[in-house]
Amino acid sequence: MNRKDDLIAVFDSGVGGISVLRHLVKLLPAERFLYFGDSANAPYGTRSREEVEKLTFAAVESLLPRGLKALVVACNTATSAAIDSLRSAYPDLIIVGIEPALKLAADHFPGGRIGVMATPMTLAEEKFSHLLSRYHRDSEIYKLPAPGLVELVEAGAGNSPQAEALLRKLLAPYVGKLDAVVLGCTHYPFAAKALSRVLGPEVALLDGGEGTARETCRRLEQADLLRQGAGEIIIENSSREPALKALSLTLLNS
């Protein structure tokens, strides 16, 4: 179906949601995507829930006049803080969020030792506590906050020696003790190489981007809103720093 209101907005606190956009483009190549990163206000993960909800609504309200058929909140922190309020405010809009891929980890590593790496706010939210309660009886689950990693990814240094040094310090107690790490922030896949150097290649790194893309596809198909024809990708950012758009394109094609 082709129509005027056929944009799929993909929103993140910065460039991290590009990791979700990659899955979306692969699964839905005929769609028109509008990616908006709020790097001017990043990181979200160290802010209060109220601040994140306010920033998320401000971004979404700026995107709505562009003609949206769906909104993908490609940010774990914004999903935790605002997804329920967004769905209440815009009941006619398809809204898909993302959450740490803990189910995927528990299914693949029953009884295993699983680390959940996320921003401090995501790990503190009630939404994550409910998710954790479903799986903690069958697996050993460790919360792994990673302050500072989002900022490095935003600077294009997610796999740099600086990122590796930060991760070695943060994850030192868990090296050799984990079967899998859930990447509970969409920025973190862009630090996957540094993580594997620290934890070892035998530790599986799992994120929720692919599942979010599949759910978006399912919702669009259910509503008969799948588009046909040539696809398009528009990338915008609240920051005026020109390097961020170049970084976004680099990450998209990495």
ChimeraX attribute file (.defattr): number of C-alpha atoms within 10 A of each C-alpha:
attribute: neighborCount
match mode: 1-to-1
recipient: residues
	/A:1	9
	/A:2	11
	/A:3	10
	/A:4	9
	/A:5	14
	/A:6	19
	/A:7	24
	/A:8	24
	/A:9	26
	/A:10	26
	/A:11	30
	/A:12	30
	/A:13	32
	/A:14	30
	/A:15	34
	/A:16	25
	/A:17	29
	/A:18	29
	/A:19	24
	/A:20	28
	/A:21	25
	/A:22	18
	/A:23	18
	/A:24	25
	/A:25	18
	/A:26	11
	/A:27	15
	/A:28	19
	/A:29	17
	/A:30	15
	/A:31	22
	/A:32	21
	/A:33	24
	/A:34	21
	/A:35	25
	/A:36	24
	/A:37	28
	/A:38	20
	/A:39	21
	/A:40	13
	/A:41	14
	/A:42	20
	/A:43	20
	/A:44	27
	/A:45	25
	/A:46	16
	/A:47	16
	/A:48	11
	/A:49	20
	/A:50	11
	/A:51	13
	/A:52	25
	/A:53	22
	/A:54	13
	/A:55	18
	/A:56	25
	/A:57	17
	/A:58	11
	/A:59	18
	/A:60	17
	/A:61	11
	/A:62	9
	/A:63	19
	/A:64	16
	/A:65	9
	/A:66	15
	/A:67	14
	/A:68	19
	/A:69	21
	/A:70	23
	/A:71	23
	/A:72	25
	/A:73	27
	/A:74	35
	/A:75	30
	/A:76	30
	/A:77	33
	/A:78	28
	/A:79	24
	/A:80	23
	/A:81	23
	/A:82	20
	/A:83	21
	/A:84	12
	/A:85	13
	/A:86	19
	/A:87	14
	/A:88	9
	/A:89	11
	/A:90	10
	/A:91	10
	/A:92	10
	/A:93	14
	/A:94	17
	/A:95	20
	/A:96	19
	/A:97	24
	/A:98	27
	/A:99	27
	/A:100	25
	/A:101	22
	/A:102	27
	/A:103	16
	/A:104	14
	/A:105	25
	/A:106	21
	/A:107	11
	/A:108	13
	/A:109	16
	/A:110	13
	/A:111	16
	/A:112	18
	/A:113	19
	/A:114	26
	/A:115	25
	/A:116	24
	/A:117	21
	/A:118	27
	/A:119	26
	/A:120	18
	/A:121	22
	/A:122	28
	/A:123	23
	/A:124	15
	/A:125	14
	/A:126	13
	/A:127	14
	/A:128	17
	/A:129	12
	/A:130	10
	/A:131	15
	/A:132	19
	/A:133	9
	/A:134	12
	/A:135	18
	/A:136	15
	/A:137	10
	/A:138	13
	/A:139	15
	/A:140	16
	/A:141	21
	/A:142	16
	/A:143	17
	/A:144	21
	/A:145	21
	/A:146	18
	/A:147	16
	/A:148	15
	/A:149	26
	/A:150	29
	/A:151	17
	/A:152	18
	/A:153	22
	/A:154	21
	/A:155	13
	/A:156	20
	/A:157	17
	/A:158	24
	/A:159	21
	/A:160	15
	/A:161	11
	/A:162	14
	/A:163	22
	/A:164	21
	/A:165	12
	/A:166	18
	/A:167	21
	/A:168	18
	/A:169	11
	/A:170	14
	/A:171	17
	/A:172	11
	/A:173	9
	/A:174	14
	/A:175	12
	/A:176	12
	/A:177	13
	/A:178	19
	/A:179	19
	/A:180	23
	/A:181	25
	/A:182	25
	/A:183	27
	/A:184	29
	/A:185	29
	/A:186	28
	/A:187	29
	/A:188	25
	/A:189	25
	/A:190	24
	/A:191	22
	/A:192	16
	/A:193	17
	/A:194	23
	/A:195	23
	/A:196	16
	/A:197	13
	/A:198	20
	/A:199	24
	/A:200	14
	/A:201	11
	/A:202	11
	/A:203	18
	/A:204	17
	/A:205	21
	/A:206	20
	/A:207	24
	/A:208	24
	/A:209	29
	/A:210	20
	/A:211	17
	/A:212	23
	/A:213	25
	/A:214	15
	/A:215	17
	/A:216	23
	/A:217	17
	/A:218	13
	/A:219	17
	/A:220	17
	/A:221	12
	/A:222	10
	/A:223	11
	/A:224	10
	/A:225	18
	/A:226	18
	/A:227	19
	/A:228	13
	/A:229	11
	/A:230	9
	/A:231	13
	/A:232	13
	/A:233	15
	/A:234	11
	/A:235	17
	/A:236	17
	/A:237	21
	/A:238	16
	/A:239	16
	/A:240	11
	/A:241	11
	/A:242	9
	/A:243	12
	/A:244	22
	/A:245	17
	/A:246	13
	/A:247	16
	/A:248	24
	/A:249	14
	/A:250	12
	/A:251	17
	/A:252	17
	/A:253	9
	/A:254	9
